[in-house]
Amino acid sequence: MSGVTLNNVIKKYGDVQVIHGINLEIDDGEFCVFVGPSGCGKSTLLRMVAGLEATTGGTMTIGERDVTAMDPSERRVAMVFQTYALYPHMTVRENMGFGLKMNRHPKAEITEKVAEASRILKLDDYLDRKPAALSGGQRQRVSIGRAIVRGPEVFLFDEPLSNLDAELRVEMRVEIARLHKEIGATMIYVTHDQVEAMTLADKIVVLRLGNIEQVGAPMDLYRDPDNKFVAGFIGSPAMNFMGGIVGDDAVEIPALKTSVPVNIATAYKGKSVSVGLRPEHLMIDQTGDTLRVDLTESLGGVSYAYLVSDTGERIVVEERGDERVSEGQRVGLSFEQRRVYLFDAQTELRIRT
């Protein structure tokens, strides 16, 4: 068993607390992604699992072992960093086997493990090259290979694709997903890119200011967010938020000059709420006159229309098909009632109807 359990884990730097009592279960063989904006504590939490940051409070276990106070070398984890950190004077083969060589593993074992990692990562043609003769994606694969040969119980990835261009990011994302399926190890992956989180994860942990906002499968977080922060963070482009006012049996949405029938607690009657609608759930009515098209972005098969309401609120709409709006045009919007999300204006918690 190589699952990871965090029990009330705390991290302080002097009087400043940056991780606030995290409780989390990561199952054996699970691909778990820590995601959140810069400064949310995701890399700090990963480094705590690795043992590179001391744990101020709480306990941390890997499998059945309490690793809270263990040295990093004893935790049976391997970390892949944003920077490749390869030795420039060594070949790919030597880079991948260097850690085993330093730990005095037999030469035959090193050769066997490097060959297996090379096969998995499709590096056979590059084993005798030095890092300077490799692309960014190939260097990152070597870095991952160096982790594989160690045979860790848990793989830790700290924003490993941040230095790659867009095309290589997609390619490496596929490689990492394939790697997880092939070796079946527990993996914890840190990113600020929610697209990476959605496409790679079995479980996503959304962090903000050192706290967990929500944990769940990617589509569960997308379809059923617990609060406004998660709703706005998961999904690209982000969810639109508009002001709403709760009436007797409906929520008025002034920006769209419409209302939505809802069955909501009487405590909310007459109060302001935040109304959320995803860009892909809105449909433009080109015969309408509710909003003005401020800007359009065309990506070929899909385009995004940036609309401005008469109340000054900005709304993004995803468009597909051949008929698309143009800048300056007046349009209306329609949507299905089941696509509407409501959030408390003060606490930002989800109001489930």
C-alpha positions in Angstrom: 0.0 0.0 0.0 1.3 3.4 -0.9 -1.5 5.8 -0.3 -0.9 9.1 1.4 -2.8 10.4 4.4 -2.5 13.9 5.8 -4.0 14.4 9.3 -4.4 18.0 10.5 -1.2 19.1 8.8 0.0 22.6 9.6 3.0 24.6 8.3 4.2 27.8 9.9 7.1 30.1 9.0 7.7 31.8 12.4 4.4 33.4 13.3 3.0 33.1 9.8 0.8 30.1 9.2 0.6 29.1 5.5 -1.0 25.6 5.7 -4.1 25.4 8.0 -4.8 22.0 9.3 -5.1 20.0 6.0 -6.9 16.6 6.2 -6.6 14.5 3.1 -6.7 10.9 1.9 -5.0 9.9 -1.3 -5.6 6.3 -2.2 -3.0 3.8 -3.4 -2.5 4.2 -7.2 -4.5 7.4 -7.4 -3.5 10.4 -9.5 -4.2 13.4 -7.2 -3.7 17.0 -8.4 -3.3 20.0 -6.1 -4.6 23.1 -7.9 -5.1 26.7 -7.0 -3.8 30.2 -7.6 -0.3 31.4 -6.8 0.3 31.5 -3.1 -2.4 29.0 -2.2 0.1 26.6 -0.6 0.1 23.7 -3.1 3.8 23.6 -3.7 4.5 24.0 0.0 2.2 21.0 0.8 3.9 18.9 -1.9 7.3 19.7 -0.5 6.0 18.7 3.0 5.1 15.3 1.6 8.6 15.0 0.1 10.2 16.0 3.3 11.8 19.1 1.9 9.7 21.3 4.2 9.3 20.4 7.9 5.8 19.8 9.2 4.9 22.2 12.0 1.9 20.2 13.2 -0.2 17.1 12.4 0.9 13.8 11.0 1.7 12.4 7.5 1.7 8.7 6.5 2.7 6.9 3.3 1.2 3.4 3.3 1.4 2.3 6.9 4.5 4.3 7.7 4.4 7.6 9.7 6.8 9.8 7.7 6.2 13.1 9.5 9.7 13.4 10.9 11.5 11.1 8.3 14.4 12.3 6.2 13.4 12.7 2.5 15.7 9.8 1.5 13.7 7.5 3.7 10.2 8.3 2.5 10.4 6.3 -0.8 9.2 9.2 -2.9 10.6 10.7 -6.0 10.1 14.3 -7.1 10.0 15.8 -10.6 10.6 19.6 -10.5 9.7 22.4 -12.9 13.4 22.7 -13.8 14.9 19.6 -15.3 18.1 19.7 -13.1 20.0 17.4 -15.4 23.8 17.1 -15.3 25.0 18.7 -18.6 28.2 16.6 -18.8 26.3 13.3 -18.5 24.4 11.4 -21.2 20.7 10.6 -20.8 21.7 7.1 -19.7 24.1 8.4 -17.0 21.6 11.0 -15.8 18.9 8.4 -15.2 21.2 6.0 -13.5 23.2 8.4 -11.4 21.1 8.2 -8.2 21.4 4.4 -8.2 25.1 4.5 -8.9 25.6 6.9 -6.0 23.7 4.4 -3.7 26.0 1.6 -5.0 23.5 -0.5 -6.8 24.9 -3.2 -8.9 25.8 -2.2 -12.5 23.5 -4.8 -14.0 20.5 -3.6 -11.9 21.2 0.0 -13.0 21.3 -1.0 -16.7 18.1 -3.0 -16.3 16.2 -0.2 -14.6 17.4 2.5 -17.0 16.4 0.3 -19.9 12.9 -0.2 -18.5 12.4 3.5 -17.8 13.7 4.3 -21.3 11.2 1.9 -22.8 8.3 3.4 -20.9 9.3 7.0 -21.8 10.4 6.2 -25.4 13.9 7.5 -24.8 15.9 4.6 -26.4 17.1 6.8 -29.3 18.4 9.5 -27.0 20.3 7.4 -24.3 23.7 8.5 -25.6 22.9 12.2 -26.0 23.6 14.9 -23.6 20.9 17.3 -22.3 22.1 20.1 -24.6 21.1 18.0 -27.6 17.5 17.4 -26.3 14.3 19.4 -26.6 12.5 20.7 -23.5 10.0 17.9 -23.6 12.8 15.2 -24.0 14.6 16.7 -21.0 11.6 16.5 -18.9 11.1 12.9 -19.8 14.7 12.2 -18.7 13.9 13.9 -15.4 10.8 11.7 -15.0 12.9 8.6 -16.0 15.4 9.5 -13.3 12.5 9.3 -10.8 11.2 6.0 -12.3 14.4 4.1 -11.9 14.3 4.8 -8.1 11.2 2.7 -7.8 9.4 5.0 -5.4 6.1 4.4 -3.7 4.9 7.9 -4.6 5.7 10.2 -7.5 5.6 14.0 -6.8 5.4 16.5 -9.7 5.9 20.2 -9.0 4.5 22.1 -12.0 6.6 19.9 -14.4 5.2 21.4 -17.6 5.5 25.1 -16.8 8.7 25.6 -18.9 7.3 24.0 -22.0 5.6 25.6 -25.0 1.9 25.0 -25.6 2.4 22.1 -28.0 4.9 20.3 -25.8 2.7 20.8 -22.7 -0.1 18.9 -24.5 2.3 16.1 -25.6 3.8 15.8 -22.1 0.4 15.8 -20.5 -0.5 12.7 -22.6 2.8 11.1 -21.7 2.3 11.6 -17.9 -1.3 10.2 -18.2 0.0 7.2 -20.1 2.9 6.7 -17.6 0.4 6.6 -14.7 -1.7 4.0 -16.5 1.3 1.8 -17.2 3.0 1.8 -13.8 -0.1 2.4 -11.6 1.9 4.3 -8.9 0.4 6.9 -6.5 1.1 10.3 -8.1 0.6 13.8 -6.6 0.8 16.6 -9.1 0.9 20.4 -8.5 -0.3 22.9 -11.1 -2.0 26.3 -11.4 -3.4 25.2 -14.7 -6.9 23.8 -14.2 -6.9 22.3 -17.7 -4.0 20.0 -16.6 -5.9 19.2 -13.4 -9.1 18.3 -15.3 -7.4 16.1 -17.9 -4.9 14.2 -15.6 -6.6 13.8 -12.2 -8.5 11.0 -10.6 -9.0 13.4 -7.7 -8.6 17.2 -7.6 -7.8 19.1 -4.4 -8.6 22.8 -4.8 -6.6 25.0 -2.4 -6.9 28.6 -1.4 -4.8 30.5 1.2 -3.6 27.2 2.7 -7.0 25.6 3.1 -8.8 23.0 1.1 -11.9 24.4 -0.7 -13.1 21.2 -2.2 -11.9 17.6 -3.0 -13.4 15.4 -5.7 -13.3 13.9 -9.2 -12.8 16.5 -12.0 -16.4 16.4 -13.3 -17.9 16.4 -9.8 -16.1 19.7 -9.1 -17.2 21.0 -12.5 -20.8 20.0 -12.1 -21.3 20.4 -8.4 -19.0 23.1 -6.9 -19.4 23.8 -3.2 -18.7 27.5 -3.5 -18.1 30.4 -5.8 -14.3 30.1 -5.8 -14.3 26.5 -7.0 -17.0 27.2 -9.5 -14.9 30.1 -11.0 -11.6 28.2 -10.9 -12.7 24.9 -12.4 -13.7 25.3 -16.1 -12.2 27.3 -18.9 -13.2 30.0 -19.6 -14.3 30.7 -16.0 -17.9 30.7 -14.9 -19.8 34.0 -15.4 -21.1 35.6 -12.2 -24.0 38.2 -12.2 -25.9 39.9 -9.4 -29.4 38.5 -8.6 -32.2 39.4 -6.3 -34.4 36.7 -4.7 -38.2 37.2 -5.1 -41.1 35.2 -3.9 -40.5 32.3 -6.3 -37.8 33.4 -8.7 -34.4 35.1 -8.9 -34.3 38.3 -10.9 -31.1 38.7 -13.0 -30.9 42.4 -14.0 -28.0 42.0 -16.3 -30.0 39.6 -18.5 -33.3 41.3 -17.9 -34.9 38.0 -17.0 -35.8 35.8 -14.0 -35.3 32.2 -13.1 -38.0 30.2 -11.1 -36.4 28.7 -8.0 -37.4 26.9 -4.9 -35.2 28.7 -2.3 -35.2 29.1 1.5 -37.4 31.9 2.7 -34.4 33.3 4.5 -33.1 34.5 1.2 -36.3 36.3 0.1 -35.4 39.9 -0.9 -31.7 39.3 -0.6 -28.9 39.6 -3.2 -27.3 36.5 -4.5 -24.6 35.7 -7.0 -25.9 33.9 -10.2 -23.4 31.7 -12.0 -23.6 30.5 -15.7 -20.9 28.8 -17.6 -19.9 30.2 -21.0 -20.7 26.9 -22.7 -24.2 26.8 -21.2 -25.3 30.2 -22.7 -26.8 30.6 -26.1 -26.8 33.8 -28.1 -30.0 35.1 -29.6 -29.1 37.4 -32.4 -32.6 38.9 -32.5 -32.3 40.1 -28.9 -31.3 43.5 -27.6 -30.1 42.8 -24.0 -26.3 43.0 -24.3 -23.6 44.5 -26.5 -20.8 42.4 -28.0 -17.6 44.1 -26.8 -15.0 41.7 -28.2 -14.8 38.4 -30.0 -12.0 35.8 -30.0 -12.0 33.2 -32.8 -10.1 29.9 -32.2 -11.4 28.2 -35.3 -13.9 25.5 -34.2 -14.9 27.6 -31.2 -15.0 31.4 -30.5 -15.7 33.4 -27.4 -17.9 36.5 -27.4 -17.3 39.0 -24.6 -20.6 40.8 -23.9 -21.4 43.8 -21.7 -24.9 44.2 -20.1 -26.6 47.5 -19.6 -25.8 47.2 -15.9 -22.1 47.1 -16.8 -21.6 43.4 -16.0 -19.3 41.4 -18.4 -20.3 38.0 -19.7 -18.4 35.5 -21.8 -20.2 33.1 -24.2 -18.9 30.2 -26.1 -20.0 30.0 -29.7 -19.8 27.1 -32.2 -21.1 26.6 -35.7 -21.0 29.0 -38.6 -23.2 31.8 -37.4 -21.2 34.0 -35.0 -21.7 37.5 -33.6 -19.6 40.5 -34.5 -18.3 43.3 -32.3 -20.7 46.1 -31.6 -23.8 43.9 -32.2 -26.7 43.9 -29.8 -27.8 40.4 -28.8 -29.9 38.4 -26.2 -29.0 35.3 -24.2 -30.9 32.2 -23.3 -30.1 29.2 -21.1 -31.6 26.2 -19.4 -32.8 26.7 -15.9 -30.9 23.6 -14.7 -27.6 25.3 -15.7 -28.0 28.1 -13.2 -25.9 28.1 -10.1 -26.7 30.3 -7.0 -24.2 31.5 -4.4 -24.7 33.4 -1.1 -23.5 36.9 -1.7 -21.8 37.1 1.7 -20.3 33.7 2.3 -20.0 32.7 -1.4 -21.2 29.2 -0.5 -23.4 27.4 -3.0 -27.2 27.7 -2.5 -28.6 24.3 -3.6 -32.2 24.5 -4.7 
